[in-house]
């Protein structure tokens, strides 16, 4: 046993959750308090928690979204304090991408990533955040696309480049430095054969430059 989750009903409101990990000597994982147990992995909260001190921002616009204000661990403070980032993470369990080359499939990813921008804009109304921190968007399509991996890469890169061109003004106002889209490739019969991670990042100097890679996930830890 590596993880224990406790759910406490409080009808008619949504349940409360607490998560405890073996690697943390069974202390409560505060960054995941009142969050569905699967979100720690699916929304990559554990990865964030290792690099940032996280403060959860509530409420969110969508029930499948989580927003955090992250303060970089171990960074030296300047006059304005340590560097901070606003993280908007969201998940969906559907994505329809067919074999034909029609572009209608882009509507849903566009809507979902825009919902993350909505979350960032709302979060900045919080006095503890304001307009200074940069932003990061993570979107997980927790579903399987039954197409050749190279085809999925080309289509997703095309989508992201169009998205940035179309919504660049909103992204810049929200100070979005990086957008990550994660999805599975495979089928019900074959299972997941690949996990694609597409990143649009400004870290190299070019604004939201798109790159892709296939992840190798540890079947034991899920990381």
C-alpha positions in Angstrom: 0.0 0.0 0.0 1.5 3.3 -1.1 -1.5 5.6 -1.0 -4.6 6.0 1.3 -7.5 8.3 0.5 -10.3 9.3 2.9 -13.7 10.6 1.6 -16.1 12.4 4.0 -19.7 12.9 2.8 -21.3 16.2 3.5 -24.5 16.1 1.5 -25.9 18.1 -0.2 -22.4 19.5 -0.8 -19.6 17.7 -2.7 -17.6 15.3 -0.5 -14.4 16.2 1.2 -11.2 14.3 0.5 -7.8 13.7 2.3 -4.9 11.9 0.8 -2.0 10.2 2.6 1.2 8.8 1.0 3.7 6.2 2.2 6.6 8.3 0.8 5.4 11.2 3.1 5.4 9.0 6.2 1.6 8.9 5.9 1.2 12.6 6.6 -1.7 14.3 4.7 -0.8 15.6 1.3 -2.2 19.1 1.8 -1.8 20.1 -1.9 -4.5 17.5 -2.7 -6.9 18.3 0.1 -10.6 18.2 -1.0 -9.4 16.9 -4.4 -10.4 13.6 -5.9 -7.7 11.0 -5.2 -7.0 10.3 -8.9 -6.2 14.0 -9.6 -2.8 13.8 -7.9 -1.6 11.6 -10.8 -3.9 12.6 -13.6 -3.3 16.4 -13.1 0.3 15.9 -12.2 0.0 17.6 -8.9 2.7 15.4 -7.4 5.2 16.7 -10.0 4.3 20.3 -9.1 4.5 19.7 -5.4 8.1 18.6 -5.6 9.2 21.9 -7.2 6.8 24.4 -5.8 5.1 25.3 -2.5 1.5 25.2 -3.6 -1.5 27.2 -2.5 -4.8 26.0 -4.0 -7.0 28.7 -5.4 -10.7 28.2 -4.9 -13.4 28.2 -6.2 -12.7 27.2 -9.8 -14.9 27.8 -12.8 -15.0 24.1 -13.8 -15.4 21.0 -11.6 -12.6 19.2 -13.5 -10.1 22.0 -13.0 -7.6 22.8 -10.3 -5.7 26.1 -9.9 -2.7 26.7 -7.8 -0.3 29.5 -6.9 3.1 28.0 -6.8 6.2 29.5 -5.2 9.5 27.9 -6.4 11.2 25.9 -3.8 14.8 27.0 -3.0 14.8 30.1 -5.1 16.4 33.2 -3.7 14.1 36.1 -2.9 14.4 39.5 -4.5 12.7 42.7 -3.7 9.4 41.4 -5.0 9.8 38.0 -3.2 10.5 34.6 -4.7 9.3 33.7 -8.2 5.7 32.6 -8.4 3.5 30.9 -11.1 -0.2 30.4 -11.5 -1.0 26.8 -12.6 -4.3 25.9 -14.2 -4.7 22.1 -14.6 -7.8 20.6 -16.2 -8.9 17.1 -17.4 -11.4 15.5 -19.8 -12.2 11.9 -20.6 -13.1 12.5 -24.3 -11.4 13.5 -27.5 -12.8 12.5 -30.9 -10.1 12.5 -33.6 -11.2 10.4 -36.7 -9.2 9.1 -39.7 -10.5 11.8 -42.0 -8.7 15.2 -42.2 -11.7 17.3 -41.1 -10.8 19.9 -38.5 -14.0 19.8 -36.5 -12.2 17.7 -33.8 -10.3 20.9 -32.8 -13.4 22.6 -31.4 -13.4 20.6 -28.1 -9.6 21.0 -27.4 -10.0 24.7 -28.1 -12.9 25.0 -25.7 -11.0 23.1 -23.0 -7.8 25.1 -23.2 -9.8 28.3 -23.3 -11.5 27.1 -20.1 -8.1 27.0 -18.5 -7.5 30.6 -19.6 -10.8 31.5 -18.0 -9.5 29.9 -14.7 -6.3 32.0 -14.9 -8.3 35.2 -15.5 -10.6 34.5 -12.5 -7.6 33.5 -10.3 -5.9 36.9 -11.0 -8.9 38.6 -9.3 -7.6 37.1 -6.1 -5.6 39.8 -4.2 -2.9 37.3 -3.3 -2.1 36.7 -7.0 -2.7 39.9 -9.0 -1.1 40.5 -12.3 2.6 39.8 -11.6 3.0 35.9 -11.7 3.4 34.1 -15.0 1.0 31.3 -15.9 1.1 27.6 -16.9 -1.7 25.5 -18.5 -1.9 21.7 -18.3 -4.6 19.9 -20.1 -5.0 16.1 -19.9 -7.1 14.2 -22.5 -7.5 11.0 -20.5 -8.8 9.0 -23.5 -7.4 7.0 -26.4 -6.9 8.2 -29.9 -6.8 5.3 -32.4 -4.5 6.7 -35.0 -0.9 6.4 -36.0 1.3 8.3 -33.5 2.9 10.5 -36.2 -0.6 11.5 -37.4 -1.6 12.5 -33.9 1.6 14.6 -33.4 1.0 16.5 -36.7 -2.6 17.2 -35.9 -2.0 18.3 -32.3 0.9 20.5 -33.3 -1.3 22.1 -36.0 -4.0 22.7 -33.4 -1.7 24.3 -30.9 -0.1 26.6 -33.5 -3.6 27.8 -34.6 -4.7 28.2 -31.0 -1.8 30.4 -30.2 -2.2 32.5 -33.3 -6.0 32.9 -32.7 -5.9 33.6 -28.9 -2.5 35.2 -28.5 -3.9 38.4 -27.0 -5.6 36.5 -24.2 -2.6 34.3 -23.6 -0.3 37.3 -23.3 -2.6 39.2 -21.0 -2.7 36.1 -18.7 1.2 35.8 -19.0 1.0 32.2 -20.2 4.6 30.9 -20.6 3.8 27.3 -21.2 0.9 25.1 -22.4 1.1 21.3 -22.0 -1.4 18.9 -23.7 -1.2 15.2 -22.7 -3.2 12.4 -24.4 -3.2 8.7 -24.9 -2.8 6.8 -28.2 -4.2 3.3 -28.6 -7.5 1.5 -28.6 -9.8 -0.4 -26.3 -8.5 -3.8 -27.6 -4.8 -2.9 -27.6 -4.8 -0.5 -24.6 -2.6 2.5 -24.4 0.4 2.1 -26.7 1.8 5.7 -26.4 1.4 8.7 -24.2 2.0 12.0 -26.1 3.1 15.2 -24.4 2.9 18.3 -26.5 4.4 21.5 -25.1 4.1 25.1 -26.3 6.8 27.0 -24.4 8.4 30.4 -24.4 11.4 29.2 -22.3 13.7 29.0 -25.3 13.0 32.6 -26.3 10.5 32.0 -29.1 6.9 32.7 -28.0 5.1 29.4 -27.2 7.2 27.3 -29.5 5.7 23.8 -30.0 7.5 20.5 -29.3 6.3 17.0 -28.8 7.6 13.8 -27.1 6.4 10.4 -26.1 6.5 9.7 -22.4 7.7 6.5 -20.7 5.5 5.8 -17.7 6.6 3.6 -14.8 3.8 1.1 -14.5 4.3 0.8 -10.7 4.3 4.5 -9.7 2.5 6.0 -12.7 5.2 8.6 -13.2 
